[in-house]
Amino acid sequence: MKITNINSATTIIETNGIKILTDPWFGEGIYYNSWKTYPPVEINPENLTNIDYIYISHIHPDHFSEESMSKLDKNIPILILDFGEQFLKRKLISQGFSNIIEINHNEKKHLKNNVYINILAADNCNPEICGKLFGCFFEENNISKTYTIDSMCVINNDEYVLVNTNDCPFPIMRETLELVKEQYPKVDFLMVGYTGASLYPFAMVDYNDSKMKEARDKTKMKGLNFAVDYINYLRPNHYFPFAGTYVLNSDNWKLNEFSPIPTLTETKEYINNKIDLSLNSSNCVLLNSGSFFDLSSQTQSQSYYQYNESEKWEYLSNVLSKENYPFQQDDFKSFADFQNLIELSFDRFRKRVNEIKYTSNSRIYIQFGTYCVEIDISTNFPSYILHKKLDFILNEHYHYFIIDSRLFYKTLCGPRFAHWNNIEIGALLKLKRVPDIYEQGIHLSLCYFHK
C-alpha cells in the first residue's frame, strides 16, 4: 500500500493495483478565493491518471473543490457516506458525475482486488452526540443516518489497514472509534488532522495583537491535542499529519500572523512529546506534495523539507496580497433589494431555529455596508429589525458580525451562490461578541438564513 500526498487532505492511495483519490483540492483558491495553499501545489498529471475511485469525506471545498473535480473523469466511481442530508450527492450530480456510490455507516464495502472500504459517520449516527456538541436537536433525524457533514474511512486489503479521520472532531468520535477498533485492532497507517478551520481568531475585530496571539496559541493546542488523542486511541504503526496547509489570501493576507496552524515540524515535535509511549511507539511520517510512503518497504520517496518562513511571507506579500475575491466584482444592492430578500430568508431561518430548539439571550447583528439586520432569538418565535442607519442601541449580550454587503446578498440568495459556514471558514467577516463566549447554535442557525 502506497500513500502519495498531493495537497491538504488530497492523497492517492494505491493498493492491489487500484488507485483511490481522496478529497480533491488541487490548490486553487477556495472559500470564495479566501484560501490558497502554501507552498503552491504543482500537480503531476500522471498522478491523476487511471484513478479507480474517488472518496469524498464531506462537502467543504478543501475536501470537495468543484474546480478540481471538473478536471476529473465524470465516470470515475465516487465513494461517499449515505448522509441524512443529500447536499454532497446533489452537488456531484450537478457536476455531471453519474456513478455515485453511497455507503451505509460502517458497511464494509468491497471495491475490487480484495480491497475494502468502510465509511463511518463522525457521530456514529447518534443524534444525541451531535446535539450535545451543537446544543440543538433535529426531531426528524433518522437514527440510521448522520446529520453532521463529516465522515472518516478505513481502507484495508487484508494485509494493511489505513484510517483516514479527515476533519472529524475527536470529542464526538468515541463511539465510531470503538467500532473501528473492534474491526481493526491493528492500524498500520493513520491519516490524522492536526488543526481546524474557522473564523477564530482571524475575525475577532476587537482583539489587540496580544489577545489575537493568545487565541491563536489556544486554538493551535486544541487541534494538536485532538491529533494526540487519536494516536493514543488507535495506536497506529505510522501517523501522517495532514489537511492543514492553507493560508489566507487577498485582503486578509496579513492575518496569517495569527494563523493557528503549526508547521508540520512543530506538529511532529509536539505530538511525539505528548503521545503515551507506554501505549504505542507510532512513527511520524511527514510528506511534501508529490512524495509518498510505501507501507510494504516502510520507506518514503524523499525526506521531508520544511519551507522557509521568510519566503512564505514574501510570497504572501508579493503574490497573494494582489488577488481579489470574486464577489468584489458584483454590483452593490439597494436597501429595497435587501428588504425583500431578508423577509423571504427570515421565514426559513425562523423555521429552522425552531426545529433545532435553539434560543439565546444574545442578540445577533449583521452589519452589511451602512445597514444592519438585528435578530432576536430569545423566544420560540424569532424576530428581526432591519436598520437603515447604524444608530441603534446594542443589546447587553450580542454577536455582532460585519460582512461585505455584496457577499451577504449572495448568501441570502442561497447556498448555490454563497454559504454562511463557508464565509466563516474563509474568515470573510468580522465578529465582536459580548460576553466573549462561543455560541455554536448561533453560527449553525445563520447557515439557514437564506431564501
C-alpha positions as CSV (number, residue, x, y, z in Angstrom):
1,M,0.0,0.0,0.0
2,K,1.4,3.4,-1.1
3,I,0.2,6.8,0.1
4,T,1.0,9.9,-2.0
5,N,0.5,13.3,-0.6
6,I,-1.0,15.8,-3.1
7,N,-2.3,18.7,-1.0
8,S,-4.1,19.2,2.3
9,A,-6.5,16.2,2.6
10,T,-5.9,15.2,-1.0
11,T,-4.0,12.0,-1.3
12,I,-3.7,9.0,-3.6
13,I,-3.8,5.6,-2.0
14,E,-2.6,2.7,-4.2
15,T,-3.0,-0.9,-3.2
16,N,-3.6,-4.2,-5.0
17,G,-3.5,-2.5,-8.4
18,I,-6.1,0.2,-7.7
19,K,-5.8,4.0,-7.1
20,I,-8.1,5.8,-4.7
21,L,-8.1,9.6,-4.8
22,T,-9.2,11.3,-1.6
23,D,-10.9,14.7,-1.1
24,P,-9.8,16.5,-4.3
25,W,-8.4,20.0,-3.8
26,F,-5.5,20.8,-6.1
27,G,-4.6,24.2,-4.6
28,E,-6.7,26.7,-6.4
29,G,-8.5,29.5,-4.5
30,I,-11.4,28.2,-2.4
31,Y,-13.9,29.6,0.0
32,Y,-14.5,32.5,-2.4
33,N,-10.8,32.7,-3.0
34,S,-10.0,33.3,0.7
35,W,-7.9,30.2,0.9
36,K,-4.8,29.2,-1.0
37,T,-2.1,26.6,-0.3
38,Y,1.5,27.3,0.7
39,P,3.8,26.1,-0.7
40,P,1.9,26.4,-4.0
41,V,0.9,22.9,-5.3
42,E,2.3,21.6,-8.6
43,I,0.2,18.7,-9.7
44,N,1.9,15.9,-11.6
45,P,-0.7,15.0,-14.3
46,E,0.5,11.3,-14.1
47,N,-0.8,11.1,-10.6
48,L,-4.3,11.8,-11.8
49,T,-4.4,9.2,-14.5
50,N,-6.1,5.8,-14.1
51,I,-7.9,6.8,-10.9
52,D,-10.3,3.9,-10.0
53,Y,-12.2,5.6,-7.2
54,I,-12.7,9.0,-5.5
55,Y,-13.5,9.1,-1.8
56,I,-15.0,12.4,-0.7
57,S,-15.4,12.8,3.1
58,H,-17.7,15.9,3.0
59,I,-18.8,18.9,1.1
60,H,-16.4,21.6,2.3
61,P,-14.3,23.0,-0.6
62,D,-10.9,21.9,0.9
63,H,-12.2,18.3,0.6
64,F,-14.5,18.8,-2.4
65,S,-13.3,21.5,-4.7
66,E,-15.6,21.9,-7.6
67,E,-12.8,23.3,-9.8
68,S,-10.6,20.3,-9.0
69,M,-13.5,17.9,-9.6
70,S,-14.1,19.5,-13.0
71,K,-10.7,18.2,-14.1
72,L,-11.6,14.6,-13.4
73,D,-13.3,11.9,-15.5
74,K,-17.0,12.0,-14.8
75,N,-17.3,8.2,-15.0
76,I,-15.0,7.6,-12.0
77,P,-17.0,5.9,-9.2
78,I,-17.4,8.4,-6.3
79,L,-17.5,6.9,-2.8
80,I,-19.5,8.9,-0.1
81,L,-21.3,8.2,3.1
82,D,-25.1,7.8,2.8
83,F,-25.7,11.1,4.6
84,G,-29.0,12.2,6.1
85,E,-28.8,15.4,4.1
86,Q,-28.1,15.0,0.3
87,F,-26.1,18.2,-0.2
88,L,-23.0,16.4,-1.4
89,K,-24.8,13.9,-3.7
90,R,-26.8,16.7,-5.3
91,K,-23.7,18.8,-5.9
92,L,-22.0,15.8,-7.6
93,I,-24.9,15.1,-9.8
94,S,-25.0,18.8,-10.8
95,Q,-21.3,18.5,-11.9
96,G,-22.1,15.5,-14.1
97,F,-20.9,12.6,-12.0
98,S,-23.1,9.6,-12.6
99,N,-21.5,6.8,-10.7
100,I,-22.1,7.8,-7.1
101,I,-21.8,5.0,-4.6
102,E,-23.5,5.8,-1.2
103,I,-22.2,3.5,1.5
104,N,-24.1,2.9,4.7
105,H,-22.4,3.9,8.0
106,N,-19.7,1.3,8.8
107,E,-20.7,-1.0,5.9
108,K,-17.6,-2.9,4.8
109,K,-17.7,-2.4,1.0
110,H,-15.7,-4.5,-1.3
111,L,-14.2,-2.4,-4.1
112,K,-12.1,-4.8,-6.1
113,N,-8.9,-6.8,-6.0
114,N,-9.6,-7.7,-2.3
115,V,-9.6,-4.0,-1.3
116,Y,-12.4,-2.9,1.1
117,I,-13.5,0.5,2.5
118,N,-15.6,1.4,5.5
119,I,-17.0,4.9,5.6
120,L,-18.2,6.0,9.0
121,A,-20.1,8.9,10.4
122,A,-18.3,11.0,13.0
123,D,-21.2,10.8,15.4
124,N,-22.0,7.1,14.9
125,C,-25.4,8.2,13.5
126,N,-26.3,9.1,17.1
127,P,-28.2,12.4,17.0
128,E,-27.7,12.9,20.8
129,I,-23.9,13.2,20.2
130,C,-24.3,15.8,17.5
131,G,-27.0,17.6,19.6
132,K,-24.7,17.8,22.6
133,L,-22.0,19.3,20.5
134,F,-24.2,21.9,18.8
135,G,-26.6,22.5,21.6
136,C,-29.6,21.6,19.4
137,F,-31.7,18.6,18.2
138,F,-33.4,17.8,15.0
139,E,-36.7,15.9,15.7
140,E,-36.9,14.4,12.3
141,N,-33.4,12.8,12.3
142,N,-33.2,9.2,11.1
143,I,-31.1,7.4,13.6
144,S,-29.6,5.2,10.9
145,K,-28.0,8.3,9.2
146,T,-25.8,11.2,10.2
147,Y,-26.7,14.9,10.1
148,T,-23.2,16.1,10.7
149,I,-21.3,16.8,7.5
150,D,-18.1,14.9,8.2
151,S,-17.1,11.3,7.6
152,M,-14.0,9.2,8.1
153,C,-12.9,6.0,6.3
154,V,-10.9,2.8,6.7
155,I,-9.3,1.2,3.7
156,N,-7.8,-2.3,4.0
157,N,-6.5,-5.1,1.8
158,D,-6.3,-7.9,4.4
159,E,-2.6,-7.0,4.8
160,Y,-2.6,-3.3,5.8
161,V,-5.2,-1.1,7.5
162,L,-5.3,2.6,6.7
163,V,-7.5,5.0,8.8
164,N,-8.4,8.5,7.5
165,T,-10.0,10.7,10.1
166,N,-10.4,13.8,7.9
167,D,-12.0,16.7,9.8
168,C,-13.9,14.6,12.3
169,P,-13.6,16.2,15.7
170,F,-12.3,13.7,18.3
171,P,-14.8,14.6,21.1
172,I,-17.8,13.2,19.0
173,M,-15.8,10.3,17.6
174,R,-15.6,7.9,20.6
175,E,-18.5,5.6,19.6
176,T,-17.3,5.5,16.0
177,L,-13.7,4.8,17.0
178,E,-14.9,1.9,19.2
179,L,-16.4,0.4,16.0
180,V,-13.1,0.9,14.2
181,K,-11.0,-0.8,16.9
182,E,-13.4,-3.7,17.2
183,Q,-13.0,-4.5,13.5
184,Y,-9.4,-3.3,13.0
185,P,-7.4,-3.7,16.3
186,K,-4.2,-3.1,14.4
187,V,-3.9,0.2,12.4
188,D,-0.9,0.4,10.1
189,F,-1.3,4.0,8.8
190,L,-3.3,6.8,10.4
191,M,-4.0,10.0,8.4
192,V,-4.9,12.5,11.1
193,G,-5.9,16.1,11.1
194,Y,-4.0,18.4,13.5
195,T,-5.8,21.7,13.0
196,G,-9.2,23.2,12.4
197,A,-10.8,25.7,10.1
198,S,-12.9,28.6,11.5
199,L,-13.1,32.3,11.7
200,Y,-11.4,32.3,15.1
201,P,-9.3,34.2,15.9
202,F,-9.0,35.8,12.4
203,A,-12.3,37.6,12.6
204,M,-12.2,39.0,16.1
205,V,-12.4,42.7,15.4
206,D,-11.9,43.9,19.0
207,Y,-8.9,41.8,19.8
208,N,-5.5,43.5,20.0
209,D,-2.3,41.7,18.9
210,S,-1.7,40.2,22.3
211,K,-5.2,38.7,22.5
212,M,-5.0,37.5,18.9
213,K,-1.8,35.6,19.7
214,E,-3.2,34.2,22.8
215,A,-6.3,32.9,20.9
216,R,-4.1,31.6,18.1
217,D,-2.0,29.6,20.5
218,K,-5.0,28.2,22.4
219,T,-6.7,27.2,19.1
220,K,-3.4,25.6,17.9
221,M,-3.1,23.5,21.0
222,K,-6.7,22.3,20.6
223,G,-6.1,20.9,17.1
224,L,-2.8,19.3,18.1
225,N,-4.3,17.6,21.2
226,F,-7.1,16.1,19.1
227,A,-4.4,14.5,17.0
228,V,-2.7,13.2,20.1
229,D,-6.0,11.7,21.3
230,Y,-6.5,9.9,18.0
231,I,-3.0,8.5,18.1
232,N,-3.2,7.4,21.7
233,Y,-6.6,5.7,21.0
234,L,-5.8,3.9,17.7
235,R,-2.0,3.3,18.3
236,P,-1.1,3.2,14.7
237,N,2.3,2.0,13.4
238,H,2.6,5.2,11.4
239,Y,0.8,8.5,11.6
240,F,0.6,11.2,8.9
241,P,-0.5,14.7,9.9
242,F,-2.4,16.2,7.0
243,A,-5.2,18.6,6.0
244,G,-3.8,21.8,7.3
245,T,-1.7,23.5,4.6
246,Y,-3.8,26.6,3.8
247,V,-3.1,30.3,4.1
248,L,-5.4,33.3,3.9
249,N,-5.5,35.1,0.6
250,S,-6.1,38.6,-0.8
251,D,-7.2,41.3,1.7
252,N,-6.6,39.0,4.7
253,W,-3.1,38.0,3.9
254,K,-1.6,39.9,6.9
255,L,-3.9,37.9,9.3
256,N,-1.7,34.8,8.6
257,E,0.4,36.1,11.5
258,F,-2.4,34.8,13.7
259,S,-2.9,31.5,12.0
260,P,-3.4,28.7,14.5
261,I,-1.9,26.2,12.1
262,P,1.5,24.9,13.2
263,T,4.2,23.8,10.8
264,L,4.5,20.1,10.2
265,T,7.8,20.0,12.0
266,E,6.2,21.7,15.0
267,T,3.4,19.2,14.8
268,K,5.7,16.2,14.8
269,E,7.7,17.6,17.8
270,Y,4.6,18.4,19.8
271,I,2.8,15.0,19.2
272,N,5.9,12.9,19.8
273,N,6.3,14.7,23.1
274,K,2.7,14.1,24.1
275,I,1.8,10.6,22.9
276,D,1.7,8.0,25.6
277,L,4.8,5.9,24.8
278,S,3.6,3.1,27.1
279,L,0.7,2.6,24.7
280,N,2.4,3.0,21.4
281,S,5.6,3.9,19.5
282,S,4.0,5.4,16.4
283,N,6.3,6.7,13.7
284,C,5.5,10.1,12.3
285,V,5.5,10.4,8.5
286,L,5.8,13.9,7.0
287,L,5.3,14.2,3.3
288,N,5.8,17.1,0.9
289,S,3.4,17.4,-2.1
290,G,4.2,14.6,-4.6
291,S,6.1,12.5,-2.0
292,F,4.8,9.0,-1.0
293,F,5.2,6.5,1.8
294,D,5.3,2.8,1.0
295,L,4.0,0.5,3.7
296,S,5.5,-2.6,2.3
297,S,9.0,-1.3,2.4
298,Q,8.4,1.1,5.4
299,T,10.1,3.9,3.4
300,Q,9.2,7.2,1.8
301,S,10.2,8.5,-1.5
302,Q,12.2,11.5,-0.2
303,S,12.9,13.2,3.1
304,Y,10.6,16.0,4.2
305,Y,11.8,19.5,3.9
306,Q,10.2,22.4,5.8
307,Y,9.6,25.6,3.9
308,N,11.4,28.8,4.8
309,E,9.2,31.2,6.8
310,S,10.6,34.4,5.2
311,E,10.0,33.0,1.7
312,K,6.4,32.3,2.7
313,W,5.8,35.9,3.8
314,E,7.5,37.2,0.6
315,Y,5.0,35.1,-1.4
316,L,2.1,36.3,0.7
317,S,3.1,39.9,0.3
318,N,4.1,39.8,-3.4
319,V,1.6,37.4,-4.8
320,L,-1.4,36.6,-2.7
321,S,-2.0,40.2,-1.5
322,K,-2.6,41.2,-5.1
323,E,-5.5,38.8,-5.5
324,N,-9.2,39.6,-5.2
325,Y,-12.4,38.0,-4.1
326,P,-14.9,37.2,-6.9
327,F,-17.8,38.9,-5.1
328,Q,-15.9,42.2,-5.2
329,Q,-16.8,42.4,-8.9
330,D,-20.6,42.4,-8.1
331,D,-22.8,45.5,-8.1
332,F,-23.9,46.9,-4.8
333,K,-27.6,46.4,-4.0
334,S,-30.2,48.9,-2.7
335,F,-31.9,48.8,0.7
336,A,-35.1,47.8,-1.0
337,D,-33.3,44.8,-2.6
338,F,-32.2,43.6,0.9
339,Q,-35.7,44.3,2.4
340,N,-37.4,41.8,0.1
341,L,-34.7,39.2,0.3
342,I,-34.3,39.3,4.1
343,E,-38.1,38.9,4.5
344,L,-38.0,35.8,2.4
345,S,-34.9,34.4,4.1
346,F,-36.1,35.0,7.6
347,D,-39.1,32.7,7.2
348,R,-36.7,29.8,6.6
349,F,-34.3,30.9,9.4
350,R,-37.2,31.0,11.9
351,K,-38.4,27.6,10.9
352,R,-35.0,26.0,11.2
353,V,-34.2,27.7,14.6
354,N,-37.5,26.3,15.9
355,E,-36.7,22.8,14.6
356,I,-33.3,22.7,16.4
357,K,-35.0,24.2,19.5
358,Y,-32.4,26.8,19.9
359,T,-32.8,30.1,21.8
360,S,-30.2,32.5,23.1
361,N,-30.3,35.8,25.0
362,S,-27.5,37.0,22.7
363,R,-28.9,39.3,20.0
364,I,-27.5,38.8,16.5
365,Y,-26.4,41.8,14.5
366,I,-25.3,41.5,10.9
367,Q,-23.9,44.8,9.5
368,F,-23.6,45.0,5.8
369,G,-22.4,48.3,4.5
370,T,-24.4,51.1,6.2
371,Y,-27.3,48.7,7.0
372,C,-27.8,46.2,9.8
373,V,-30.3,43.4,10.5
374,E,-30.9,42.7,14.2
375,I,-32.2,39.3,15.1
376,D,-33.8,38.3,18.4
377,I,-33.7,34.5,19.1
378,S,-34.6,34.7,22.8
379,T,-38.1,33.2,22.3
380,N,-39.6,30.4,20.3
381,F,-40.7,33.0,17.7
382,P,-37.5,34.7,16.4
383,S,-38.0,38.2,15.1
384,Y,-35.9,40.8,13.3
385,I,-35.5,44.5,12.7
386,L,-33.8,45.9,9.6
387,H,-32.0,49.1,10.4
388,K,-31.3,51.6,7.6
389,K,-28.9,53.5,9.8
390,L,-26.3,52.4,12.4
391,D,-27.7,54.5,15.2
392,F,-29.4,51.8,17.2
393,I,-28.6,50.8,20.8
394,L,-26.9,47.4,21.2
395,N,-28.4,44.7,23.4
396,E,-26.5,43.8,26.6
397,H,-25.4,40.4,25.1
398,Y,-24.7,40.1,21.4
399,H,-22.8,38.6,18.5
400,Y,-22.0,41.5,16.0
401,F,-21.0,40.4,12.5
402,I,-19.7,42.7,9.8
403,I,-19.8,41.4,6.3
404,D,-19.3,42.9,2.8
405,S,-22.9,43.7,1.5
406,R,-22.2,42.1,-1.8
407,L,-21.2,38.8,-0.2
408,F,-24.2,39.0,2.2
409,Y,-26.6,39.4,-0.7
410,K,-25.2,36.3,-2.3
411,T,-25.6,34.4,1.0
412,L,-29.3,35.4,1.2
413,C,-29.8,34.2,-2.3
414,G,-29.0,30.7,-1.2
415,P,-26.1,28.1,-0.9
416,R,-25.7,27.9,-4.7
417,F,-24.3,31.5,-4.5
418,A,-22.6,31.6,-1.1
419,H,-23.0,29.8,2.2
420,W,-22.6,31.3,5.7
421,N,-20.5,28.5,7.0
422,N,-18.0,28.8,4.1
423,I,-17.8,32.5,4.7
424,E,-16.9,31.9,8.3
425,I,-14.3,29.3,7.4
426,G,-12.8,31.8,4.9
427,A,-12.7,34.5,7.6
428,L,-14.6,36.8,5.2
429,L,-16.3,38.7,8.0
430,K,-15.6,40.4,11.3
431,L,-17.1,39.5,14.7
432,K,-17.4,41.0,18.1
433,R,-19.2,39.2,20.9
434,V,-20.3,40.3,24.4
435,P,-19.6,38.3,26.5
436,D,-16.8,36.8,24.6
437,I,-18.2,33.3,24.6
438,Y,-18.6,31.0,21.6
439,E,-22.2,30.0,20.9
440,Q,-22.2,27.2,18.3
441,G,-26.0,27.4,17.9
442,I,-25.8,31.0,16.6
443,H,-23.3,30.0,13.9
444,L,-25.3,26.9,13.0
445,S,-28.6,28.9,12.8
446,L,-27.2,31.5,10.4
447,C,-26.4,28.8,7.9
448,Y,-30.2,28.7,7.3
449,F,-30.6,32.5,6.8
450,H,-31.3,32.4,3.1
451,K,-34.3,32.1,0.8
